[in-house]
């Protein structure tokens, strides 16, 4: 289907640093400006040449938009008006953050890349989203329709930018033609994590020295699926939420409560003082993961170490018990995200059996 053409003037937006030609335009803005030259119709099938104000005629379909499409009707959603948005760190609206901009302390998560991660960011509605960039040559897909629909309902600006501009700004290997800029993730209260909520005992995961963002993202995705109630991360010598973490988690960073602690050994002692069983995972143990039994029905924390060194000595000493995962083949261990999947779902299995 040919893209719709608009006779209304389009506002120009600078999408690069000073002196760099503009890489895109703000398609949500109706503010007065000098009319831009007419753009030829895009050859992409089913997509409009201008995102934001002009919607696609093709609705969201299977394969991308089952959860939120019913909540937001494209015809009923309020049309966003031109407005100012908060400036990005180190740059103006429509301008990428500077590479040398100071890094904010905390969990991170200000830049979200990847289609599923951006979609979950919108669905979560837990933090302010400044704007979303889409590559001007991106192919039509149901999940993109879904993202546009929810963004319009929430009045989040969507800008088309040149593919080169977007990829130069991206900090993950494959941003999938989309980046969102948002406020930092809010930390959960560590003290609140130690409490029983709605009859559900704490089910925590603590991470000791994991520095690979892909592993942390996959671990968080497992935690969300298994029903973990909180993840404890060290403030130092550990990766926090980067664009790669958010993308690898498939948006789970928006739903899993996370907190930062100054020292993991001290945090473990506080858990034990509150009656939470602390179970460390280490290959050297003669006890297996499947021996935790009824401990899983009580408050429990699974502690996972880095792939290279495993649990640190102080952390291992503070755990109530250490268990391992049986390895019956030639490879000596699993990576931390695979170990997290087994350990968390073993706790979930025991809890579900207890409720049956």
C-alpha positions as CSV (number, residue, x, y, z in Angstrom):
1,X,0.0,0.0,0.0
2,X,1.5,3.4,-0.9
3,X,2.3,5.7,2.0
4,X,0.0,8.6,2.7
5,X,1.3,12.1,1.8
6,X,0.6,15.0,4.0
7,X,0.3,18.6,2.8
8,X,0.9,20.0,6.3
9,X,4.4,21.4,7.0
10,X,6.7,19.1,8.9
11,X,9.0,20.4,11.6
12,X,12.7,19.8,11.2
13,X,14.6,18.3,14.1
14,X,18.4,18.1,14.5
15,X,19.3,14.5,15.3
16,X,23.0,14.8,15.5
17,X,25.7,16.8,17.3
18,X,26.3,20.4,16.2
19,X,27.6,20.6,12.7
20,X,26.1,17.2,11.6
21,X,23.3,17.1,9.1
22,X,19.9,16.2,10.5
23,X,19.3,12.5,10.5
24,X,15.5,12.5,10.8
25,X,12.4,14.4,11.8
26,X,10.0,14.7,14.6
27,X,6.8,13.2,13.1
28,X,4.8,13.8,16.3
29,X,5.3,17.6,16.2
30,X,2.8,20.0,14.6
31,X,4.7,23.1,15.7
32,X,5.0,25.8,13.1
33,X,8.2,25.7,11.1
34,X,9.4,26.2,7.5
35,X,7.8,23.6,5.2
36,X,10.2,20.7,4.4
37,X,10.6,19.4,0.9
38,X,8.1,16.7,0.0
39,X,9.4,13.2,0.5
40,X,8.7,10.5,-2.0
41,X,6.4,7.7,-1.0
42,X,8.3,4.9,0.9
43,X,8.5,1.6,-1.0
44,X,7.9,-0.3,2.2
45,X,4.6,-2.3,2.1
46,X,2.0,-1.5,4.8
47,X,4.0,1.4,6.4
48,X,3.4,5.1,6.4
49,X,6.2,7.4,5.3
50,X,5.7,9.5,8.4
51,X,5.5,7.9,11.8
52,X,3.7,9.5,14.7
53,X,0.9,11.6,13.4
54,X,0.1,9.5,10.3
55,X,-0.9,6.0,11.4
56,X,-0.6,2.9,9.3
57,X,-3.6,1.3,7.8
58,X,-2.5,-2.1,8.8
59,X,-3.5,-3.1,12.3
60,X,-1.4,-5.1,14.8
61,X,-1.7,-8.8,14.1
62,X,-0.5,-12.1,15.5
63,X,3.2,-12.6,16.3
64,X,3.7,-9.3,18.2
65,X,0.8,-7.6,19.8
66,X,-1.4,-9.9,21.8
67,X,-1.1,-8.4,25.2
68,X,-1.8,-4.7,24.8
69,X,-3.7,-4.3,21.5
70,X,-7.0,-4.7,23.2
71,X,-6.2,-2.0,25.7
72,X,-5.3,0.7,23.1
73,X,-7.6,1.3,20.1
74,X,-5.8,3.1,17.3
75,X,-8.9,5.0,16.3
76,X,-9.8,5.9,19.9
77,X,-6.3,6.8,21.1
78,X,-5.9,10.6,21.7
79,X,-3.7,12.2,18.9
80,X,-0.5,13.5,20.5
81,X,-0.1,17.3,20.4
82,X,3.2,19.1,19.8
83,X,4.9,19.6,23.2
84,X,8.3,20.0,24.7
85,X,10.0,16.9,26.2
86,X,12.7,16.7,28.9
87,X,16.2,16.9,27.4
88,X,18.2,13.7,27.1
89,X,21.3,13.4,29.2
90,X,24.0,15.4,27.4
91,X,21.8,16.4,24.5
92,X,18.6,18.2,23.3
93,X,15.4,16.6,22.2
94,X,16.1,14.4,19.1
95,X,19.8,14.5,19.9
96,X,21.7,11.5,21.1
97,X,23.4,11.6,24.5
98,X,27.1,12.4,24.4
99,X,29.4,9.5,24.6
100,X,31.4,11.3,27.3
101,X,28.3,12.3,29.3
102,X,28.6,11.5,33.0
103,X,27.1,8.1,33.9
104,X,24.3,8.3,36.4
105,X,24.6,6.2,39.6
106,X,22.0,3.5,40.2
107,X,20.5,0.7,38.2
108,X,20.7,2.4,34.8
109,X,18.3,1.6,32.0
110,X,18.0,5.1,30.5
111,X,18.6,3.8,26.9
112,X,16.4,0.8,25.8
113,X,17.1,-1.0,22.5
114,X,15.3,-3.8,20.8
115,X,11.6,-4.1,19.8
116,X,10.4,-6.4,22.6
117,X,12.3,-4.4,25.3
118,X,10.8,-1.1,24.0
119,X,7.3,-2.6,23.9
120,X,7.6,-3.8,27.5
121,X,9.0,-0.4,28.6
122,X,5.7,1.2,27.2
123,X,3.5,-1.5,28.8
124,X,5.2,-1.3,32.2
125,X,4.4,2.5,32.5
126,X,6.7,2.7,35.5
127,X,9.0,5.5,34.3
128,X,8.8,8.5,32.0
129,X,9.8,7.9,28.4
130,X,11.3,10.9,26.7
131,X,11.1,9.8,23.1
132,X,11.5,6.8,20.8
133,X,13.6,6.6,17.7
134,X,12.8,4.4,14.7
135,X,15.0,3.8,11.7
136,X,13.6,5.5,8.6
137,X,14.1,2.3,6.5
138,X,12.7,-0.2,9.1
139,X,10.4,-2.9,7.6
140,X,6.8,-3.0,8.7
141,X,6.0,-5.5,11.5
142,X,3.0,-6.1,13.8
143,X,5.1,-5.4,16.9
144,X,6.1,-2.0,15.5
145,X,2.4,-1.2,14.9
146,X,1.8,-2.1,18.6
147,X,4.6,0.1,19.8
148,X,3.3,3.1,17.8
149,X,-0.2,2.6,19.0
150,X,0.7,2.4,22.7
151,X,3.2,5.3,22.3
152,X,0.5,7.5,20.8
153,X,-1.9,6.7,23.5
154,X,0.7,7.6,26.1
155,X,1.8,10.7,24.2
156,X,5.3,9.5,23.7
157,X,7.1,11.2,20.7
158,X,8.3,8.9,17.9
159,X,11.0,10.2,15.6
160,X,12.2,8.7,12.3
161,X,15.9,8.8,12.1
162,X,18.5,7.7,9.6
163,X,19.7,4.1,10.1
164,X,23.3,5.3,10.4
165,X,22.4,7.8,13.1
166,X,20.5,5.2,15.1
167,X,23.2,2.6,14.9
168,X,25.9,5.1,15.9
169,X,23.9,5.9,19.0
170,X,23.1,2.2,19.8
171,X,25.1,0.5,22.6
172,X,24.0,-3.0,21.8
173,X,25.0,-5.1,18.8
174,X,21.6,-5.3,17.2
175,X,19.1,-2.5,18.2
176,X,16.6,-3.8,15.7
177,X,16.0,-0.3,14.3
178,X,14.5,1.1,17.5
179,X,15.8,3.0,20.6
180,X,13.9,4.5,23.5
181,X,15.2,7.1,25.9
182,X,13.7,7.0,29.4
183,X,14.3,7.9,33.0
184,X,16.5,5.6,35.0
185,X,15.0,2.4,36.5
186,X,13.8,2.9,40.1
187,X,15.4,0.7,42.7
188,X,13.2,-1.5,44.9
189,X,13.5,-1.4,48.7
190,X,15.8,-4.1,50.0
191,X,14.0,-4.1,53.3
192,X,10.6,-4.5,51.5
193,X,12.0,-7.5,49.5
194,X,12.6,-9.4,52.8
195,X,8.9,-9.3,53.7
196,X,6.1,-11.7,52.9
197,X,3.5,-10.1,50.5
198,X,0.0,-11.5,49.9
199,X,0.9,-14.8,51.5
200,X,3.9,-15.3,49.2
201,X,7.2,-15.9,51.0
202,X,10.3,-14.0,49.6
203,X,11.8,-15.7,46.6
204,X,15.0,-13.8,45.9
205,X,18.0,-14.2,43.6
206,X,21.4,-12.6,44.5
207,X,24.1,-12.2,41.9
208,X,27.8,-12.2,42.9
209,X,30.2,-10.7,40.4
210,X,28.4,-11.2,37.1
211,X,29.9,-8.8,34.7
212,X,28.5,-10.0,31.3
213,X,25.4,-8.0,30.3
214,X,24.0,-10.8,28.1
215,X,24.1,-13.2,31.0
216,X,22.5,-10.8,33.4
217,X,19.7,-10.0,30.9
218,X,19.0,-13.7,30.3
219,X,19.1,-14.3,34.1
220,X,16.5,-11.6,34.6
221,X,14.3,-13.1,32.0
222,X,14.4,-16.4,33.8
223,X,13.6,-14.7,37.1
224,X,10.5,-13.0,35.7
225,X,9.3,-16.3,34.2
226,X,9.8,-18.2,37.5
227,X,8.1,-15.7,39.7
228,X,11.2,-14.4,41.5
229,X,10.1,-11.5,43.8
230,X,13.4,-9.6,43.9
231,X,16.9,-9.6,42.5
232,X,19.9,-8.3,44.6
233,X,22.8,-6.8,42.7
234,X,26.1,-5.5,44.2
235,X,26.9,-1.8,43.6
236,X,30.5,-2.6,42.7
237,X,32.3,-5.0,40.4
238,X,29.1,-6.1,38.7
239,X,27.1,-5.1,35.6
240,X,23.9,-3.2,36.0
241,X,21.1,-2.4,33.5
242,X,22.7,-1.5,30.1
243,X,21.0,-1.5,26.7
244,X,22.3,-5.0,26.1
245,X,20.9,-6.2,29.5
246,X,17.5,-4.7,28.7
247,X,17.4,-6.3,25.2
248,X,18.6,-9.7,26.4
249,X,16.0,-9.7,29.2
250,X,13.3,-9.1,26.5
251,X,11.9,-6.3,28.7
252,X,12.0,-8.2,32.0
253,X,13.9,-5.4,33.5
254,X,10.6,-3.4,33.6
255,X,8.9,-6.1,35.7
256,X,11.5,-7.7,38.1
257,X,12.1,-5.7,41.3
258,X,15.9,-5.0,41.6
259,X,18.0,-3.4,44.3
260,X,21.6,-2.5,44.8
261,X,23.6,-3.4,47.9
262,X,27.0,-2.1,49.0
263,X,28.1,-5.5,50.2
264,X,26.6,-8.9,49.3
265,X,27.9,-10.7,52.4
266,X,26.2,-8.1,54.7
267,X,23.0,-8.3,52.7
268,X,23.0,-12.1,53.0
269,X,23.3,-11.8,56.8
270,X,20.3,-9.5,56.8
271,X,18.3,-12.0,54.9
272,X,19.2,-14.8,57.4
273,X,18.3,-12.5,60.3
274,X,14.8,-12.3,58.7
275,X,14.5,-16.1,58.5
276,X,15.3,-16.4,54.8
277,X,17.2,-19.5,53.7
278,X,20.3,-18.6,51.6
279,X,21.3,-21.2,49.1
280,X,24.5,-20.8,47.1
281,X,25.1,-22.5,43.8
282,X,28.6,-23.9,43.4
283,X,29.9,-26.9,41.3
284,X,32.2,-28.1,44.1
285,X,29.3,-29.1,46.4
286,X,28.3,-32.7,46.8
287,X,24.7,-31.7,47.5
288,X,22.6,-31.1,44.5
289,X,20.0,-28.5,43.7
290,X,17.3,-31.1,43.9
291,X,18.0,-31.6,47.6
292,X,16.7,-28.3,48.8
293,X,13.3,-29.8,49.2
294,X,10.9,-28.0,51.5
295,X,13.2,-25.1,52.0
296,X,11.7,-23.8,48.8
297,X,8.4,-23.3,50.5
298,X,9.9,-20.8,52.9
299,X,11.6,-17.6,52.3
300,X,14.6,-18.4,50.1
301,X,17.4,-16.7,48.2
302,X,19.4,-18.4,45.4
303,X,22.9,-17.0,45.2
304,X,24.7,-17.2,41.8
305,X,28.4,-16.5,41.1
306,X,30.3,-15.5,38.0
307,X,31.2,-18.1,35.4
308,X,34.9,-17.7,35.9
309,X,35.4,-17.6,39.7
310,X,32.0,-18.7,41.0
311,X,31.0,-17.5,44.5
312,X,33.5,-15.4,46.4
313,X,34.8,-16.8,49.6
314,X,32.9,-14.4,51.9
315,X,29.6,-15.0,50.1
316,X,30.1,-18.7,50.2
317,X,30.8,-18.6,53.9
318,X,27.6,-16.7,54.7
319,X,25.3,-19.0,52.8
320,X,23.2,-21.5,54.8
321,X,24.0,-24.3,52.4
322,X,25.8,-24.8,49.1
323,X,24.4,-27.0,46.3
324,X,25.5,-27.9,42.8
325,X,23.9,-28.8,39.5
326,X,24.7,-32.4,38.4
327,X,26.8,-32.4,35.2
328,X,26.7,-35.8,33.6
329,X,28.5,-35.0,30.4
330,X,31.9,-33.8,29.4
331,X,31.3,-30.1,30.0
332,X,32.1,-29.1,33.6
333,X,29.5,-26.3,34.1
334,X,26.6,-24.3,32.8
335,X,26.7,-20.5,32.3
336,X,25.1,-18.4,35.0
337,X,21.8,-17.7,33.1
338,X,21.2,-21.5,32.4
339,X,22.0,-22.2,36.1
340,X,19.6,-19.5,37.1
341,X,16.8,-21.1,35.0
342,X,17.3,-24.5,36.6
343,X,17.5,-23.2,40.1
344,X,14.6,-20.8,40.0
345,X,12.3,-23.2,38.3
346,X,13.2,-25.9,40.9
347,X,12.0,-23.6,43.6
348,X,8.8,-22.8,41.5
349,X,8.2,-26.5,41.0
350,X,8.4,-27.3,44.7
351,X,6.1,-24.4,45.6
352,X,3.6,-25.4,43.0
353,X,3.6,-29.0,44.2
354,X,3.0,-27.8,47.7
355,X,-0.1,-25.8,46.6
356,X,-1.6,-28.7,44.7
